[in-house]
Structure formats: C-alpha cells, structure tokens
C-alpha cells in the first residue's frame, strides 16, 4: 500500500487509524458477582417452570442422529454451491468431496 499512496499519505492514514493507548489510570473496578447483582429465586432453580422443562426436553442433546435422512441424488441440497463457497476458505475441498455421501 505504501507504494500506491506514497509515504506522506501512508503516515497520515496510519495516524488516523491507529488505536489510542489505553491506560487504567483513574478507573475504578466495579466488578461484582452475578448473584450480587441479580436476585434469583432458589425455588425456581430447584424446580424450573414446566415451560422450561418442556423446552429442554424438546431440544434433547442426546438425539440419535443415525436416523437423520441421508443426502441423496434427489436431495435439494446444492453441493456445488457449497464447494464454490468453500473455495475461498481454508477448507480441504478434497476431504469435502470425498465425504459427500457420508451425511
């Protein structure tokens, strides 16, 4: 960039975008523990409302993914688009292509 804008402009840009040095002088630490700031009803922690329990069970972390549908030739997933997007990233495309039917 220096060779494009010149030394004078480069120094001006550097000064404009440089982050100012931060000092902690004159600052007061006001950190607190979570429960010092927020009041939590112990009863709600021990026995959460039914809505919370229902939601938690709906998003069961132990869901068996082996029953998920596999990608097939009839699938509407645009694999070529995915590969085109990943070309601009640091993903090994050969691994992606080799495992295309694994999911």
C-alpha positions in Angstrom: 0.0 0.0 0.0 2.9 2.3 0.7 4.0 2.3 -2.9 0.4 3.1 -4.0 -0.4 6.1 -1.8 3.0 7.4 -1.0 4.8 7.8 2.3 3.1 11.1 3.4 -0.4 9.7 2.8 0.5 6.4 4.4 1.7 8.1 7.5 -1.5 10.2 7.6 -3.6 7.1 7.3 -1.6 5.3 9.9 -2.1 8.1 12.4 -5.8 8.3 11.6 -6.5 4.6 12.1 -4.0 3.9 15.0 -5.8 2.9 18.2 -5.0 5.2 21.1 -3.1 3.7 24.0 -5.4 2.8 26.9 -4.5 3.5 30.5 -6.3 2.3 33.6 -5.4 5.4 35.5 -8.4 6.9 37.3 -10.6 4.0 36.6 -12.4 2.1 39.4 -13.1 -1.7 39.2 -16.8 -2.2 39.8 -16.9 -5.9 39.0 -19.4 -7.9 41.0 -20.5 -11.5 41.4 -23.6 -12.5 39.3 -25.8 -13.1 42.4 -24.7 -9.8 44.0 -26.4 -8.0 41.0 -29.3 -10.3 40.1 -31.8 -11.8 42.5 -32.6 -15.4 41.7 -35.4 -17.3 43.3 -33.9 -20.5 44.7 -37.2 -22.3 44.3 -37.2 -21.7 40.5 -33.7 -23.1 40.2 -34.6 -26.3 42.1 -37.9 -26.8 40.3 -37.9 -24.9 36.9 -41.3 -23.9 35.4 -43.0 -26.5 33.2 -42.3 -24.4 30.1 -38.6 -24.6 30.7 -38.7 -28.3 31.3 -40.8 -28.9 28.1 -38.4 -26.8 26.0 -35.4 -28.6 27.4 -36.8 -32.0 26.5 -37.7 -30.7 23.0 -34.1 -29.9 22.4 -32.7 -33.1 23.8 -28.9 -33.1 23.4 -28.8 -36.9 23.1 -30.8 -37.1 19.9 -29.8 -40.0 17.8 -28.5 -38.6 14.5 -28.3 -42.0 12.8 -32.0 -41.7 11.9 -31.5 -38.4 10.1 -32.1 -38.6 6.3 -29.0 -39.0 4.2 -28.3 -36.7 1.3 -29.3 -38.5 -1.9 -29.1 -37.6 -5.6 -32.7 -36.4 -5.3 -31.9 -34.1 -2.5 -32.4 -30.4 -2.9 -29.0 -29.5 -1.3 -26.8 -27.6 -3.7 -23.4 -29.3 -3.1 -21.7 -27.5 -6.0 -22.7 -24.1 -4.4 -21.2 -25.3 -1.1 -17.9 -26.2 -2.8 -17.8 -22.8 -4.6 -18.3 -21.0 -1.3 -15.6 -23.1 0.4 -13.1 -22.4 -2.4 -12.5 -19.0 -0.7 -11.8 -20.6 2.7 -9.1 -22.7 4.3 -11.1 -26.0 3.9 -9.7 -29.0 2.2 -12.1 -29.4 -0.7 -10.9 -32.9 -1.5 -12.0 -34.0 2.0 -15.4 -32.4 1.5 -15.8 -34.1 -1.9 -14.6 -37.5 -0.6 -17.1 -37.4 2.2 -20.0 -36.0 0.2 -22.2 -39.1 0.7 -21.2 -39.7 4.4 -24.0 -37.5 5.7 
